[in-house]
Amino acid sequence: MNVKATEKISAGTIARFVLLALALVNQALTIVGHSPIPVDEDGVQQFISLAFTGATSLWAYWKNNDVTKKARTKGE
């Protein structure tokens, strides 16, 4: 009988998903006019929010995030 071993989701994968979720919430709040990052100038706030969202999205996309059980299975 061939038993497949699965790994747990790594802490790095969880951290990337949490940061991506925070970036998306921050972006949504900025779009509707709230100020999640206390900056006086609108242009600076929008740039920081966009940069945070963009960097987090690229980081989460670039890393190999083994989320599904099949992807975390070792062996065959």
C-alpha positions, 0 to 999 in steps of 0.5 A: 500500500502506497501512503502519500505524505503531505507537508503542512502549509509553510509559514512563509505561504501563510505570511504572504497570503496575510500580507496580500489580504492586508494590502487588498483591504488597504487598497479598498479603503483608500478607494472608498476615501478612508485613510488607513495610512495617516498621511496628509497628502493624497498623492503620497497616500495613494502611492504608498497604498499602490506600492504596498499592493503591487509589491505584495501581489508580486511577492505572493505570485512569485513564490511557490505557494503549495496550498492544495493537499495535492500540491503538498503531497510528497512521493507518488 
